[in-house]
Amino acid sequence: MADVLEQAAEAEENRRQGLLARRQRPAPAYSISATHCEKCGEAIPPARRLAVPGCECCDECQSLLERVNA
């Protein structure tokens, strides 16, 4: 029984590590950023689009998303 629990715990840890790695992976430098936020519709400043390739949200909406998902 202990072996089954150890295998389940190991599988869960592997899955968790994989999800964290994907979440932290930056978008490729060639990704095209959105010009307007997908959440609120406001224009995304050019500096943010350059700094965060592939961004889809403005600073405020991204901060909200990160707080909710944390």
PDB file as gemmi writes it, atoms N, CA and C in Angstrom:
CRYST1    1.000    1.000    1.000  90.00  90.00  90.00 P 1                      
ATOM      1  N   MET A   1       0.831  -1.201   0.000  1.00  0.00           N  
ATOM      2  CA  MET A   1       0.000   0.000   0.000  1.00  0.00           C  
ATOM      3  C   MET A   1       0.872   1.261   0.000  1.00  0.00           C  
ATOM      4  N   ALA A   2       1.978   1.205   0.764  1.00  0.00           N  
ATOM      5  CA  ALA A   2       2.858   2.367   0.841  1.00  0.00           C  
ATOM      6  C   ALA A   2       3.453   2.686  -0.533  1.00  0.00           C  
ATOM      7  N   ASP A   3       3.758   1.654  -1.305  1.00  0.00           N  
ATOM      8  CA  ASP A   3       4.321   1.882  -2.641  1.00  0.00           C  
ATOM      9  C   ASP A   3       3.342   2.642  -3.528  1.00  0.00           C  
ATOM     10  N   VAL A   4       2.082   2.296  -3.437  1.00  0.00           N  
ATOM     11  CA  VAL A   4       1.059   2.967  -4.240  1.00  0.00           C  
ATOM     12  C   VAL A   4       0.958   4.429  -3.833  1.00  0.00           C  
ATOM     13  N   LEU A   5       0.988   4.703  -2.532  1.00  0.00           N  
ATOM     14  CA  LEU A   5       0.924   6.089  -2.059  1.00  0.00           C  
ATOM     15  C   LEU A   5       2.155   6.876  -2.474  1.00  0.00           C  
ATOM     16  N   GLU A   6       3.320   6.241  -2.407  1.00  0.00           N  
ATOM     17  CA  GLU A   6       4.546   6.916  -2.835  1.00  0.00           C  
ATOM     18  C   GLU A   6       4.511   7.219  -4.327  1.00  0.00           C  
ATOM     19  N   GLN A   7       4.004   6.303  -5.117  1.00  0.00           N  
ATOM     20  CA  GLN A   7       3.903   6.517  -6.562  1.00  0.00           C  
ATOM     21  C   GLN A   7       2.929   7.646  -6.864  1.00  0.00           C  
ATOM     22  N   ALA A   8       1.814   7.679  -6.141  1.00  0.00           N  
ATOM     23  CA  ALA A   8       0.826   8.735  -6.348  1.00  0.00           C  
ATOM     24  C   ALA A   8       1.408  10.092  -5.960  1.00  0.00           C  
ATOM     25  N   ALA A   9       2.121  10.145  -4.849  1.00  0.00           N  
ATOM     26  CA  ALA A   9       2.738  11.398  -4.410  1.00  0.00           C  
ATOM     27  C   ALA A   9       3.789  11.856  -5.413  1.00  0.00           C  
ATOM     28  N   GLU A  10       4.583  10.926  -5.936  1.00  0.00           N  
ATOM     29  CA  GLU A  10       5.597  11.272  -6.925  1.00  0.00           C  
ATOM     30  C   GLU A  10       4.957  11.778  -8.216  1.00  0.00           C  
ATOM     31  N   ALA A  11       3.891  11.129  -8.652  1.00  0.00           N  
ATOM     32  CA  ALA A  11       3.196  11.552  -9.869  1.00  0.00           C  
ATOM     33  C   ALA A  11       2.604  12.944  -9.682  1.00  0.00           C  
ATOM     34  N   GLU A  12       2.039  13.191  -8.521  1.00  0.00           N  
ATOM     35  CA  GLU A  12       1.466  14.517  -8.240  1.00  0.00           C  
ATOM     36  C   GLU A  12       2.546  15.589  -8.245  1.00  0.00           C  
ATOM     37  N   GLU A  13       3.686  15.300  -7.629  1.00  0.00           N  
ATOM     38  CA  GLU A  13       4.789  16.258  -7.601  1.00  0.00           C  
ATOM     39  C   GLU A  13       5.321  16.529  -9.003  1.00  0.00           C  
ATOM     40  N   ASN A  14       5.450  15.494  -9.813  1.00  0.00           N  
ATOM     41  CA  ASN A  14       5.902  15.673 -11.197  1.00  0.00           C  
ATOM     42  C   ASN A  14       4.940  16.547 -11.981  1.00  0.00           C  
ATOM     43  N   ARG A  15       3.654  16.311 -11.802  1.00  0.00           N  
ATOM     44  CA  ARG A  15       2.636  17.119 -12.496  1.00  0.00           C  
ATOM     45  C   ARG A  15       2.709  18.579 -12.049  1.00  0.00           C  
ATOM     46  N   ARG A  16       2.837  18.774 -10.740  1.00  0.00           N  
ATOM     47  CA  ARG A  16       2.919  20.138 -10.191  1.00  0.00           C  
ATOM     48  C   ARG A  16       4.138  20.865 -10.760  1.00  0.00           C  
ATOM     49  N   GLN A  17       5.293  20.184 -10.782  1.00  0.00           N  
ATOM     50  CA  GLN A  17       6.501  20.806 -11.306  1.00  0.00           C  
ATOM     51  C   GLN A  17       6.358  21.152 -12.791  1.00  0.00           C  
ATOM     52  N   GLY A  18       5.709  20.269 -13.545  1.00  0.00           N  
ATOM     53  CA  GLY A  18       5.477  20.542 -14.959  1.00  0.00           C  
ATOM     54  C   GLY A  18       4.587  21.757 -15.175  1.00  0.00           C  
ATOM     55  N   LEU A  19       3.535  21.865 -14.369  1.00  0.00           N  
ATOM     56  CA  LEU A  19       2.633  23.016 -14.482  1.00  0.00           C  
ATOM     57  C   LEU A  19       3.347  24.312 -14.123  1.00  0.00           C  
ATOM     58  N   LEU A  20       4.144  24.272 -13.070  1.00  0.00           N  
ATOM     59  CA  LEU A  20       4.897  25.469 -12.680  1.00  0.00           C  
ATOM     60  C   LEU A  20       5.905  25.869 -13.749  1.00  0.00           C  
ATOM     61  N   ALA A  21       6.559  24.906 -14.347  1.00  0.00           N  
ATOM     62  CA  ALA A  21       7.547  25.210 -15.394  1.00  0.00           C  
ATOM     63  C   ALA A  21       6.873  25.857 -16.593  1.00  0.00           C  
ATOM     64  N   ARG A  22       5.700  25.334 -16.981  1.00  0.00           N  
ATOM     65  CA  ARG A  22       4.973  25.922 -18.116  1.00  0.00           C  
ATOM     66  C   ARG A  22       4.499  27.325 -17.789  1.00  0.00           C  
ATOM     67  N   ARG A  23       4.063  27.541 -16.569  1.00  0.00           N  
ATOM     68  CA  ARG A  23       3.539  28.850 -16.172  1.00  0.00           C  
ATOM     69  C   ARG A  23       4.631  29.905 -16.186  1.00  0.00           C  
ATOM     70  N   GLN A  24       5.844  29.520 -15.838  1.00  0.00           N  
ATOM     71  CA  GLN A  24       6.944  30.467 -15.740  1.00  0.00           C  
ATOM     72  C   GLN A  24       7.707  30.639 -17.044  1.00  0.00           C  
ATOM     73  N   ARG A  25       7.398  29.843 -18.034  1.00  0.00           N  
ATOM     74  CA  ARG A  25       8.098  29.913 -19.315  1.00  0.00           C  
ATOM     75  C   ARG A  25       7.693  31.200 -20.040  1.00  0.00           C  
ATOM     76  N   PRO A  26       8.656  32.046 -20.402  1.00  0.00           N  
ATOM     77  CA  PRO A  26       8.309  33.274 -21.118  1.00  0.00           C  
ATOM     78  C   PRO A  26       7.854  32.977 -22.551  1.00  0.00           C  
ATOM     79  N   ALA A  27       7.076  33.871 -23.065  1.00  0.00           N  
ATOM     80  CA  ALA A  27       6.637  33.743 -24.457  1.00  0.00           C  
ATOM     81  C   ALA A  27       7.842  33.935 -25.367  1.00  0.00           C  
ATOM     82  N   PRO A  28       7.869  33.277 -26.501  1.00  0.00           N  
ATOM     83  CA  PRO A  28       8.984  33.487 -27.438  1.00  0.00           C  
ATOM     84  C   PRO A  28       9.089  34.955 -27.833  1.00  0.00           C  
ATOM     85  N   ALA A  29      10.298  35.407 -28.081  1.00  0.00           N  
ATOM     86  CA  ALA A  29      10.539  36.816 -28.400  1.00  0.00           C  
ATOM     87  C   ALA A  29       9.803  37.265 -29.653  1.00  0.00           C  
ATOM     88  N   TYR A  30       9.448  36.328 -30.523  1.00  0.00           N  
ATOM     89  CA  TYR A  30       8.764  36.693 -31.747  1.00  0.00           C  
ATOM     90  C   TYR A  30       7.246  36.727 -31.590  1.00  0.00           C  
ATOM     91  N   SER A  31       6.743  36.456 -30.383  1.00  0.00           N  
ATOM     92  CA  SER A  31       5.299  36.483 -30.154  1.00  0.00           C  
ATOM     93  C   SER A  31       4.761  37.890 -30.350  1.00  0.00           C  
ATOM     94  N   ILE A  32       3.617  37.968 -30.930  1.00  0.00           N  
ATOM     95  CA  ILE A  32       2.987  39.262 -31.169  1.00  0.00           C  
ATOM     96  C   ILE A  32       2.082  39.588 -29.998  1.00  0.00           C  
ATOM     97  N   SER A  33       2.281  40.744 -29.422  1.00  0.00           N  
ATOM     98  CA  SER A  33       1.457  41.187 -28.304  1.00  0.00           C  
ATOM     99  C   SER A  33       0.163  41.798 -28.827  1.00  0.00           C  
ATOM    100  N   ALA A  34      -0.858  41.687 -28.028  1.00  0.00           N  
ATOM    101  CA  ALA A  34      -2.140  42.313 -28.366  1.00  0.00           C  
ATOM    102  C   ALA A  34      -2.001  43.826 -28.243  1.00  0.00           C  
ATOM    103  N   THR A  35      -2.762  44.548 -29.013  1.00  0.00           N  
ATOM    104  CA  THR A  35      -2.734  46.006 -28.912  1.00  0.00           C  
ATOM    105  C   THR A  35      -3.732  46.500 -27.878  1.00  0.00           C  
ATOM    106  N   HIS A  36      -4.758  45.687 -27.610  1.00  0.00           N  
ATOM    107  CA  HIS A  36      -5.773  46.049 -26.622  1.00  0.00           C  
ATOM    108  C   HIS A  36      -5.981  44.883 -25.663  1.00  0.00           C  
ATOM    109  N   CYS A  37      -6.229  45.206 -24.412  1.00  0.00           N  
ATOM    110  CA  CYS A  37      -6.401  44.214 -23.354  1.00  0.00           C  
ATOM    111  C   CYS A  37      -7.616  43.335 -23.643  1.00  0.00           C  
ATOM    112  N   GLU A  38      -7.437  42.015 -23.511  1.00  0.00           N  
ATOM    113  CA  GLU A  38      -8.550  41.090 -23.772  1.00  0.00           C  
ATOM    114  C   GLU A  38      -9.589  41.136 -22.664  1.00  0.00           C  
ATOM    115  N   LYS A  39      -9.250  41.679 -21.489  1.00  0.00           N  
ATOM    116  CA  LYS A  39     -10.191  41.729 -20.365  1.00  0.00           C  
ATOM    117  C   LYS A  39     -11.000  43.026 -20.344  1.00  0.00           C  
ATOM    118  N   CYS A  40     -10.299  44.169 -20.429  1.00  0.00           N  
ATOM    119  CA  CYS A  40     -11.005  45.453 -20.285  1.00  0.00           C  
ATOM    120  C   CYS A  40     -11.130  46.236 -21.594  1.00  0.00           C  
ATOM    121  N   GLY A  41     -10.343  45.861 -22.609  1.00  0.00           N  
ATOM    122  CA  GLY A  41     -10.439  46.530 -23.898  1.00  0.00           C  
ATOM    123  C   GLY A  41      -9.597  47.788 -24.033  1.00  0.00           C  
ATOM    124  N   GLU A  42      -8.910  48.187 -22.965  1.00  0.00           N  
ATOM    125  CA  GLU A  42      -8.052  49.378 -23.027  1.00  0.00           C  
ATOM    126  C   GLU A  42      -6.805  49.078 -23.860  1.00  0.00           C  
ATOM    127  N   ALA A  43      -6.219  50.126 -24.425  1.00  0.00           N  
ATOM    128  CA  ALA A  43      -4.996  49.968 -25.210  1.00  0.00           C  
ATOM    129  C   ALA A  43      -3.843  49.546 -24.299  1.00  0.00           C  
ATOM    130  N   ILE A  44      -3.028  48.612 -24.766  1.00  0.00           N  
ATOM    131  CA  ILE A  44      -1.845  48.191 -24.027  1.00  0.00           C  
ATOM    132  C   ILE A  44      -0.701  49.089 -24.477  1.00  0.00           C  
ATOM    133  N   PRO A  45      -0.029  49.754 -23.528  1.00  0.00           N  
ATOM    134  CA  PRO A  45       1.055  50.669 -23.898  1.00  0.00           C  
ATOM    135  C   PRO A  45       2.156  49.957 -24.689  1.00  0.00           C  
ATOM    136  N   PRO A  46       2.732  50.648 -25.674  1.00  0.00           N  
ATOM    137  CA  PRO A  46       3.798  50.051 -26.484  1.00  0.00           C  
ATOM    138  C   PRO A  46       4.967  49.528 -25.656  1.00  0.00           C  
ATOM    139  N   ALA A  47       5.302  50.207 -24.566  1.00  0.00           N  
ATOM    140  CA  ALA A  47       6.425  49.758 -23.736  1.00  0.00           C  
ATOM    141  C   ALA A  47       6.138  48.383 -23.135  1.00  0.00           C  
ATOM    142  N   ARG A  48       4.900  48.132 -22.717  1.00  0.00           N  
ATOM    143  CA  ARG A  48       4.539  46.820 -22.164  1.00  0.00           C  
ATOM    144  C   ARG A  48       4.569  45.758 -23.259  1.00  0.00           C  
ATOM    145  N   ARG A  49       4.088  46.100 -24.444  1.00  0.00           N  
ATOM    146  CA  ARG A  49       4.078  45.133 -25.541  1.00  0.00           C  
ATOM    147  C   ARG A  49       5.500  44.710 -25.914  1.00  0.00           C  
ATOM    148  N   LEU A  50       6.434  45.649 -25.827  1.00  0.00           N  
ATOM    149  CA  LEU A  50       7.835  45.329 -26.122  1.00  0.00           C  
ATOM    150  C   LEU A  50       8.485  44.556 -24.979  1.00  0.00           C  
ATOM    151  N   ALA A  51       8.169  44.922 -23.745  1.00  0.00           N  
ATOM    152  CA  ALA A  51       8.788  44.289 -22.581  1.00  0.00           C  
ATOM    153  C   ALA A  51       8.268  42.879 -22.332  1.00  0.00           C  
ATOM    154  N   VAL A  52       7.000  42.629 -22.696  1.00  0.00           N  
ATOM    155  CA  VAL A  52       6.369  41.331 -22.442  1.00  0.00           C  
ATOM    156  C   VAL A  52       5.809  40.795 -23.758  1.00  0.00           C  
ATOM    157  N   PRO A  53       6.671  40.194 -24.591  1.00  0.00           N  
ATOM    158  CA  PRO A  53       6.192  39.661 -25.870  1.00  0.00           C  
ATOM    159  C   PRO A  53       5.056  38.664 -25.665  1.00  0.00           C  
ATOM    160  N   GLY A  54       4.005  38.824 -26.437  1.00  0.00           N  
ATOM    161  CA  GLY A  54       2.870  37.908 -26.340  1.00  0.00           C  
ATOM    162  C   GLY A  54       1.841  38.295 -25.299  1.00  0.00           C  
ATOM    163  N   CYS A  55       2.003  39.459 -24.661  1.00  0.00           N  
ATOM    164  CA  CYS A  55       1.044  39.846 -23.624  1.00  0.00           C  
ATOM    165  C   CYS A  55      -0.340  40.058 -24.243  1.00  0.00           C  
ATOM    166  N   GLU A  56      -1.351  39.742 -23.458  1.00  0.00           N  
ATOM    167  CA  GLU A  56      -2.738  39.871 -23.908  1.00  0.00           C  
ATOM    168  C   GLU A  56      -3.547  40.783 -23.012  1.00  0.00           C  
ATOM    169  N   CYS A  57      -2.952  41.197 -21.870  1.00  0.00           N  
ATOM    170  CA  CYS A  57      -3.667  42.031 -20.905  1.00  0.00           C  
ATOM    171  C   CYS A  57      -2.833  43.258 -20.546  1.00  0.00           C  
ATOM    172  N   CYS A  58      -3.514  44.302 -20.117  1.00  0.00           N  
ATOM    173  CA  CYS A  58      -2.827  45.489 -19.618  1.00  0.00           C  
ATOM    174  C   CYS A  58      -2.252  45.165 -18.232  1.00  0.00           C  
ATOM    175  N   ASP A  59      -1.436  46.072 -17.693  1.00  0.00           N  
ATOM    176  CA  ASP A  59      -0.810  45.860 -16.388  1.00  0.00           C  
ATOM    177  C   ASP A  59      -1.837  45.593 -15.294  1.00  0.00           C  
ATOM    178  N   GLU A  60      -2.874  46.413 -15.246  1.00  0.00           N  
ATOM    179  CA  GLU A  60      -3.871  46.287 -14.182  1.00  0.00           C  
ATOM    180  C   GLU A  60      -4.589  44.937 -14.235  1.00  0.00           C  
ATOM    181  N   CYS A  61      -5.054  44.548 -15.405  1.00  0.00           N  
ATOM    182  CA  CYS A  61      -5.772  43.279 -15.534  1.00  0.00           C  
ATOM    183  C   CYS A  61      -4.848  42.098 -15.276  1.00  0.00           C  
ATOM    184  N   GLN A  62      -3.593  42.181 -15.713  1.00  0.00           N  
ATOM    185  CA  GLN A  62      -2.641  41.100 -15.461  1.00  0.00           C  
ATOM    186  C   GLN A  62      -2.386  40.961 -13.971  1.00  0.00           C  
ATOM    187  N   SER A  63      -2.253  42.084 -13.271  1.00  0.00           N  
ATOM    188  CA  SER A  63      -2.051  42.039 -11.821  1.00  0.00           C  
ATOM    189  C   SER A  63      -3.240  41.389 -11.130  1.00  0.00           C  
ATOM    190  N   LEU A  64      -4.437  41.749 -11.570  1.00  0.00           N  
ATOM    191  CA  LEU A  64      -5.647  41.140 -11.003  1.00  0.00           C  
ATOM    192  C   LEU A  64      -5.664  39.636 -11.245  1.00  0.00           C  
ATOM    193  N   LEU A  65      -5.358  39.213 -12.463  1.00  0.00           N  
ATOM    194  CA  LEU A  65      -5.329  37.791 -12.787  1.00  0.00           C  
ATOM    195  C   LEU A  65      -4.324  37.040 -11.921  1.00  0.00           C  
ATOM    196  N   GLU A  66      -3.163  37.618 -11.726  1.00  0.00           N  
ATOM    197  CA  GLU A  66      -2.137  36.954 -10.935  1.00  0.00           C  
ATOM    198  C   GLU A  66      -2.543  36.845  -9.477  1.00  0.00           C  
ATOM    199  N   ARG A  67      -3.220  37.874  -8.950  1.00  0.00           N  
ATOM    200  CA  ARG A  67      -3.678  37.810  -7.562  1.00  0.00           C  
ATOM    201  C   ARG A  67      -4.769  36.754  -7.402  1.00  0.00           C  
ATOM    202  N   VAL A  68      -5.656  36.649  -8.365  1.00  0.00           N  
ATOM    203  CA  VAL A  68      -6.738  35.671  -8.295  1.00  0.00           C  
ATOM    204  C   VAL A  68      -6.201  34.255  -8.431  1.00  0.00           C  
ATOM    205  N   ASN A  69      -5.225  34.053  -9.304  1.00  0.00           N  
ATOM    206  CA  ASN A  69      -4.687  32.720  -9.567  1.00  0.00           C  
ATOM    207  C   ASN A  69      -3.620  32.291  -8.576  1.00  0.00           C  
ATOM    208  N   ALA A  70      -3.200  33.201  -7.692  1.00  0.00           N  
ATOM    209  CA  ALA A  70      -2.131  32.854  -6.732  1.00  0.00           C  
ATOM    210  C   ALA A  70      -2.630  31.984  -5.621  1.00  0.00           C  
TER     211      ALA A  70                                                      
END                                                                             
